[in-house]
Structures are given as structure tokens and as C-alpha cells.
Amino acid sequence: MSGPLGDMGNLLAQAQKMQRAIGEAKAALENERVIGTAGGGAVTVEFNGSGQMLKIEVSKEAYGAGIQDMQELIMMAFKDGQAKVERLREQRMGDVTGGLNLPGLL
């Protein structure tokens, strides 16, 4: 169908296709893993691709560093992991949208 109604139907079909692809990308992110590290691996924090923290590991060496240093290492590993999650989400969104920046979709 040509004309405005045909174009509108095509646009709606494309939007529905993108919505399905975004849903699939969100589900796939649940299964992806990202590791944030600090202190040369003395502290690691594991996240899924949706940003949910799954696990924290602190080495014996980090325990010996003192409470303030250990807290700082945990915070640094957490921030490193969050940055990696954000990059992963941006990459997956770029895959879905063909590089079109649509904030808030994932």
C-alpha cells in the first residue's frame, strides 16, 4: 500500500521489530557476565549484563591491607564493573539500533 497509511504501517512494523530485538537483547544481557577488579585482582566484583551484582571476592592479601584500604578496593572494583556493564549495554544497544542512540532502552 502506498501513501501515508502504507508508510505508517511500515513504520509501525519496524518499531515492533525493534521492540522485539530490544527485549531479546535485555534477556541476553541477563546471561552475560562482567568482572570489575581492583588491586591487581585482589578484589573482584561480578555483575550480569543488566548491572545486577552477583558476587564479590576479596583475596587474603586485601584483608591484610587494612579496613580502609579494603573498602577502597571494593569500591574501585565495583566502579570498574559498573563501567564495564555500561559499555556492554551500549554495545548491545548499538547492535540492536544500528548505532542510533536511544537512551533508556536497555
N, C-alpha and C positions, 0 to 999 in steps of 0.2 A: 504494500500500500504506500503510495507516495503522498506527499503533503504533510501538513502539521501533525495529523493524527498518526501517520506512519512513523514519523520521526520520534514522536513522543513514545510510541510503543517500543521502538528500538532502544531509546534511552532508558526506559523502564527495564527492559530485558538486560541491558548492560549493567544497570545498578543492582539488579537481583543477582546477576552472576558475580559481581564484585562482592556483594554481601555474603554470598556462599563461600567465596575464596577467603574472605576475612575470617569467617567462622572456622574454616579449616586451618588457617594459619594460627588462630588462637589455640585450637585444640593441639596442634603440633608443638606449640611453644611449651605446653604443659609437660611434654616428654623430653624437651631439650634441657641440658644441664650446663651451668656456668659456674666456674670456681673463681672466687676472689681470694687473693693471697696478700700476705704482708710478712715482713721479716724474713724474706727468702724462703717462704713456705712454713715458717714457724706457726702461723695461724692461717687456716683456710676456712672459707665460708662457701657453702654450696647453695645455689639457687636453681629453681627451674626457670624456663624462659619467660614465664609470666611474672617473675620477680618474687615468688614465694621462697623464703629461706627454708632450706631443707636440713642443713647440718652445719655445725661449727666444730672444727678440730683445732686443738691447741697442743703444740708439742711440749715435751718436757723442758726443752730449752726456753720456751716462752714463759713457763711457770717460774723459772729461775730469774727472770728479768725483773721481777717486782710487779706489784699490782698495777701501778700507774702505767708502766711500760706495756704490760699485758693488755690493759684496757685500750691503750692507744693502738696496739697491733690489731686487736679485734675490730676497732672502728675503721682502721685503714683497710683491712681485708673486706669488711662489709661495703665500704665505699667503692673499692675496686670491683667487687662483684656486681654492685648496682650499676656501675658504669658499663660493665660488660653486658649485663642484661639489656640495658637501654640500646647499646649498639646492635645487639642481636635482634631486638624488636624492630628497630629502624630498618635493618637489613631485610627482615621478613616482610615488613610493610612495603618496602620498595619493590620486593619481588611480586607482591600482590597488585600494587597500584602502578607498576611500571615506572617507578621513580616519582610519581606525583605525590607531593607532601600533603597528607590529610591527617593532621594531628588528632589524637584522641581515638583513633580507630582500634588500636591494639592496646 
